[in-house]
Every structure is written in structure tokens, then in C-alpha cells.
Amino acid sequence: MSKKYLIVGGVAGGMSAATRLRRLQEDAEIIVFDKGPYVSFANCGLPYYLSGEIESRDKLILQTPESLKQRFNLEVRPDSEVVSIDKDLKEITVVSDGKMYKESYDFLILSPGASPFIPDIKGLAEAKNVFSLRNIPDLDKITGYMELKHRKQAVIVGAGFIGLEMAENLRKLGLDVTVIEKADHVLPTLDKEMALYIEEELERNGLNVMTGLSVVEFQDEGRTVILENGDVLTADVVILSVGIRVESKLAADAGIALGMRGAILVDEHYQTSVPDIYAVGDAILVKNQITNQEALISLASPANRQGRQVADILSGLPVTNKGSIGTAIVRAFNLTAASTGISERQAQELNLKYKAVHITANDHAGYYPGASSILLKLIFNPEDGQIYGASALGEKGVDKRIDVLATAIKGGLTVFDLPELELTYAPPFGSAKDPVNMIGYAAMNIAMGLSDNIQWHQLKAELAKGKVLLDVRQESEVAQGGFEEAINIPLDDLRERLDKLDKNKEYIVSCQSGLRSYTAERILKQEGYKVENLDGAYGLYSKVMGNLD
């Protein structure tokens, strides 16, 4: 006997579930409800339409009810809001075109997603130029407003992924853009020293970046923006991008159990607390595969995977929800930032035993034209080599390295496996020792006790303990910028000048990027000196401290 599936919500999770169900169950009755007019669209592409980088709005619409009916025999009902669930009668109540009706089900899949979080700011209700961006109707409101009059000044509230994408595209459209972020750096999911490179890139492209601040009031129908420090900004258009709120009211009203931040609780088979009701997408809690803790990971890739998996499960296939690790990437003009897993800050908050290591390497062979550098950071357990997370910055090749490391995490590989990865190499594409191999070597050296490192934020405290900073760069490099208090002995002279050092003292060695200082560390340790390496070296330290000043 064929089964009847009702799916609440389309886009990534809901439509993936619907199309996979059809491929597995040709005789099933499948109905998809969405309260909006579009059930299948590229929400991640919305900011790029604003600037014209994506030229056609139609390209954002991936499927229509008609195309889904023709290819997959799905009944798709847009502009149909499911307002209640009767779990005992196994039916839902739908409102569409002002009319209310009921629909029964054998199995119900909830994919309600999330909506932009709208903070409680004085004057927001009266503001006429404040928008958020989550779907095509939101996009139409923004573009329609922008076309009414020439807009010159934009304020972006929130410097997460969407906020930065909006900032870039509004800048490319010719607007003067100010970015406001409550955290002390942009892209709060990244560690500070990594995010500062993105902040510099934004400023290099004419954006005004203000961190550690929030908006407290809108005046003049949104044209005047008041910050918590008293600063006043003028805005023709304001974009709110301060996070999301899960859409779980429908589930809560039906008595379905909720968890952290009101997200829907599901088991490893996406089953909710109510029989025959399942849930996927941005509205559910998942397991962070690294910490094994519950987490909200609202990204397109996990949502698509979850939709497919719940269809597999309902079709009797041996599939389970293994969780997510939160891999993400963003472009800021000529620079790309990407991350996977947890950050150093999160490792600290979780009291994990961890070490961090940075390397700087070229995206392809340095002798081949067009090479550019990548700053790569790895967080790992120094005892067993488990990879906790990674982040990277660069003009090119960032996606490849983070994708490899995300795969390594998902596959349970450790830092000891990274040098063993055989990655493609030819001069235009990579190096014989890829940055992923290199950071594996660096992490292995720490895990095997060959190297001890400290981070930029630990240097001041370590020097206060009486440790001595040794800079092994050339004198000409030091003359262009150096530490306030450091002994300078170039690496190539170190063996001949060991008599200048005291074995009763502890040393921290540094160079420009960390490679020469590691060599110095190995020389000194084998000569009986107590030595640590400043991870990221002067290049990273000066970048961070210069921005903090």
C-alpha cells in the first residue's frame, strides 16, 4: 500500500527529502507545502544578484511547482502556510489564499528552516529602510527600494557570512558601506588573528568597519543610526544580519520536544518526540561530530544531506544522522576565508586539551607565476592527534585546503595522517608538499615532542615570567620592524654565536613566518637549551598587535 508524505517547507531540506522520496518510492503520494511563493531557490546566491554579479533573477529560482510536477510527480503548494498539527488524528491544517483546509498524512516531515533574528532596537518599527535577507521576497524588497531613489550610504549590522557578502555587493554597487559588529572582530566564528586579515581587506576596499559596537536606536525612519558609544551614522539603507531564529512554533504547538534555542530535537533517524513526525534543516539540533554536543549548524550542505537521509530512512535504508562539523567559506573582495570544525576560542571554552599551529605556504609552486600565500591554522589534540578544526585565508586555493581538512575530520584522520595524503601536484596547481601536508608535519612535530609552541596572545605573559625572545631573522628584516625587546641572532649565524645565549634561561624563538624559528628551535634544543617557538612568528604577531593598537 502506498504511503502519504506531507513535507512542510521546501528549499534545501524539504525539497531534497521530496525528490529523494520519489526516486525511492514511485507510488508514494508526496505533497510539499511552503508558506512563501518559491519552494526551490538559491538563497546563498541572493547577495550576488544585488551587485549584478548574478545577472538574472531567474537563475536564482532552481525549480518551480510545474517543473517538480513534471519531473518528479510532486504536488507542490506554494503560498500555503501550515498553521497546526493534530498528532492524534495525523493531519495538518493549512491556510492558503485566505481559506483553511486539512490534510492527513502517514508521515510528516518538518523543514521549516529559520528566519532572520530581528533585535529589539528602539525606533526599528518606524524604520522604512531596514531590511534583512533570507529569501527572494526579501531580495525583491531590497532591490525595489534601491531602485526608487539613488542610494549612497549603507549600514550593515552584523559581520557574519551574510553580512560580509551583503557589504561586498553593496560596495560593488557603488554605495559607501559601514559594517557594525558587536564582537571584537568581524566573522566571529573565526579566531581573531585570522579575522583581522578580512577586516583589513574590507577597509582596503573602502568599507568602514566598526567592531565592539551595537546599534541602540534608529531615528528619522531609519535614516539615522545611533550606536552604543554615541556615534551617529547616516544610512539610506540598513541591512540587519545578526543571526537567525529557528522556526519551531509549529512544532512546539504540536507538543514536539524542543531543545537549545528552541530548536527541534531529533534522534539519529531525524525522528521527533512524536511518532511519524520527522524534522530536518536549519530548525533542528544536530550533534557536533567533534565535541559530541548538541549544536545549531544552519548551512545549506547539511540541510540538503539531511533531507536526502530522512527519505532514505523512511524508505527502509540503513542510514543515520552522524552530525555535522560546520564547514563554511566566504569571499571578501580579493580574499577568501574558510573554516571547518571548531576554533581555538571554542576549544578554550570547552576546556579541551589542544594545540594550535599556523603555517604560511603558497597555493601552488612558488617558482610558477601567480603563486599567492595561504595562511592555514590547525587546532588539534597533541596527545592523540585528533583534528578539532582548521581555518584558512588567501586569494586562491583556500577552498581546496579546507575541503581536504574537513574530509579528514569526517573520516577520522589525525594529524599523523595529513603528511600521508597524496594530493594532486603540478606547478600550476600545487606543491610537492601541499600546505595540508606541511601543517600536518608541523602538528606532528608538536605531538611528538620535537617542538613546543606558544600563541601570539600568550607571548606577553610568557615574557613576564622571565623568558627571553630570540629573533632569528636577518638584521635587515629586523630594521624594517621588530619586537620591542628581543635578541637578534640570524639563523645562519646561530651555531657560531651560541656563546651569546645562557642555558639557565628559557627562550622563545621567532622569525617572520615560523619556518626558520623551528629550525633554530631544533638547533638549540639539541644543544641543551630550553626553547619554545612563537607560532606564526613576527608576521602574525605584528599583524594582530598592530590592529589591537
Secondary structure, DSSP 8 states (H G I E B T S, - for coil): ---EEEEE--HHHHHHHHHHHHHH-TT-EEEEE-SSS-SSB-GGGHHHHHTTSS--GGGGB---HHHHHHHH--EEESSEEEEEEETTTTEEEEEETTEEEEEE-SEEEE---EEE-----BTTTT-SSEE--SSHHHHHHHHHHHHHS---EEEEE--SHHHHHHHHHHHHTT-EEEEEESSSSSSTTS-HHHHHHHHHHHHHTT-EEEES--EEEEEGGGTEEEETTS-EEE-SEEEE-S-EEE--HHHHHTT--B-GGG-B---TT-B-SSTTEEE-STTB-EEBTTT-SEE----HHHHHHHHHHHHHHHTT-------B---EEEEETTEEEEEEE--HHHHHHTT---EEEEEEEESS-TTSTT--EEEEEEEE-TTT-BEEEEEEEESSSHHHHHHHHHHHHHTT-BTTTGGG------TTT--SS-HHHHHHHHHHHHHTTS--EE-GGGHHHHHHTT-EEEE-S-HHHHHTS--SS-EE--GGGTGGGGGGS-TTSEEEEE-SSSHHHHHHHHHHHHTT-EEEEETTHHHHHHHHHHHH-
